[in-house]
Amino acid sequence: MKKSSDIRERIIGLLDSAPIGIQIIQDNKFIYMNELSLNYSGYMRKEVIGKSYKRFLKSVHPADRSFVAKQIETKQRGKKNQFIYYQFRFFTKTGEMKWLNNYSTTIQFEGKPADLIMLTDITLEKKKDEVLKYYEMAIECSNDLIAGINRKYEYVFVNKIFLDYNQLERENVIGHHVRKILGDQLFENKIKAYIDRCFKGETVSFEINKVYPGIGKRNLLVNHYPVKDEMENFIFMVATIRDITSGKETKQKLENIQREFQHLIESSPYSIMLINQEAKIVNINKKFTEVFGFTKNELIGNNLFSLSILPSDKIDLLKERFLRHLKGKLVKPIQLKVTNKIGKIVHIDPRVSIIHTGDEKLIQISIKDITEKKQAEQALMESKEKFRNAYKNSEFYKDLLAHDMANIINNIKMSIELAEIKINKISISKEIQELLDLINSQLKRGISLITNIRKMSRIESETIEIKEINPLLLLRNIINKNSILNQKGISINIDALDEDLYVMAGPFLADAFENILINGIQHNNSEHPSVRVKIYKVEDQGDQLIRFDFIDNGVGIPKEMREKIFSRNHKIGYNSRGMGIGLSLVKKIIEAYNGNIWFEPREKGTPSKGSIFSIVLPAKE
């Protein structure tokens, strides 16, 4: 027994020092893993041994996972003739991905089948293969003809464009002598000598002419580069061959482009100036001459910053911006006020771009004349100022009128009150008393109208204070203090499920509520006028709101009047029995508090049986 144990320990010792990773899986558990295998995974022995291999399947790359699991299951069942060699990707404990070579087979371990797995880390080889693949792709995608040639003057590799030019298949080139592809005369008279120089360590560049099938004669720029091995021996050379036949055609095209560019400059609706990197003027177009009065002969060769048209206080700024443009930095456009040759002011909006003509870099300044636009803006500004002054005057006259009208009405009111005191001492007819009551009623309406005008003016011109308000307390306070709402036979009820409601509004909310309540009572022919106020929470697109429904049993609002009900000049009732701008003021107040107001008949299709005025206001957050 001791001998068997010693043999096992020796085997385990050999496996632990093995140059490959070794694992044994039996009954779906890792029962052995040597040090190198643990190093591959990044796990400690106690984290793995005795644990189910399935816990670690998530560390296998998803594309390889099912295959690896299947192999482990198969080997544990003792099946033969299964795949024993494969590669898979594995993520270490730290998340690093590794490529592993796997050799696995079924063994009998302690009387039961088990999966013996032998692993080698091939991550580095895979990365090298990937790099080589990129090199191969780069060579294949090159527009130059590329070939590798060994010391025997044989092709060891060529790219696709090389084959396309020669109209050959790869097997007809690789391993064949250069002479066969280029011909004896070209090889012996020119190419061989350059190849020999390259194998002595020299980089060689030269031009040749060659006739290709289907393409014809081409002018080629050839470069030879020597390549060494690890022992510093030149083992092969790389030839890059560029077709430069179209160089002259390109030059001609460039000249044509330059002519077209010059034509575009001359026909541009903008003034254009070209300057070089020393800020010297290279060219200007016809439009520049029209706007600024200078000819080409007067400007070409001069420094841009020496021009008299530029404002002297902006020269340093313009120089700094010029340098930033040269460095390719983003420069925000600015507008300038300059003068032309005869001293006339010109407002301009210059835009700068970098252009390349051959090897030269130029700065193109396209200048838009915005003088008319600036003049129009100035006229508009003056018009706005006149309007602002007119508005201030109108506000002054409105305040003056409201103040003086209030004084006049107060004087009339005091006179009526004095007259009533004296009249009370004597007997007067019923008709005279009715006239006095009518005068008092109209005075109250006049005072109410002036008050509303002042409030509307404040709402339109001032910043409205917004704060938390309990609408139930506010409504009860209005009802208790208003004599119209406390008359005998009038019923006003508040229906709210929650007493602890708050809205975000301001001091004019009381005026809005009072106005709607009074309208519901005054415009009412019922024996028992009533207004019911329903208050409840609603939500609109995630916003929390409080809704108020003022439901009255009044005369209602005819259909033809609904569109005008909130306009300033509309009177809500019949025979001019209105509150003047009352509902217009209510709408202004509600909208100033980010709310909304609308109405509808209490009974659909029967507008004469009362109305429902609905208001929504933002709830306290």
Protein Blocks (a to p, Z undefined) as FASTA:
>chain_A
ZZmmmmmmmmmmmmmmpcbdcdddeehiafbdcfklmmmnopafklmgopafklmmmmpc
fklmmmmmmmmmmmmnopahiafbdcdddddfkopacddddddddddeehiacddddddd
fklmmmmmmmmmmmmmmmmmpmbdcddddfkopafbdcfklmmmnopafklmgopafklm
nojklmmmmmmmmmmmmmnopacddddddddehkbpcdddddddddddfkopafbdcddd
ddfklmmmmmmmmmmmmmmmmmmmmmpcbdcddddfkopafbdcfklmmmnopafklmgo
pafklpfkbcfklmmmmmmmmmmmmnopacdddddddddfkopacddddddddddehjbc
cdddddddfklmmmmmmmmmmmmmmmmmmmmmmmmmmmmmmmmmmmmmmmmmmmmmmmmm
mmmmpccdfklmmmmmmmmmmmmmmmmmmmmmmmmmmmmmmccddddddfklmmmmmmmm
mmklmpghiacddddfbfbbcddddfklmmmmmmmmmmmmmmccbfbdcdddddddddee
hiacdddddddfbebjafklmmmmmgmklcfbghhiaghjmmmmmmmmmmmnopacdddd
fbghiaknopaddddddddZZ
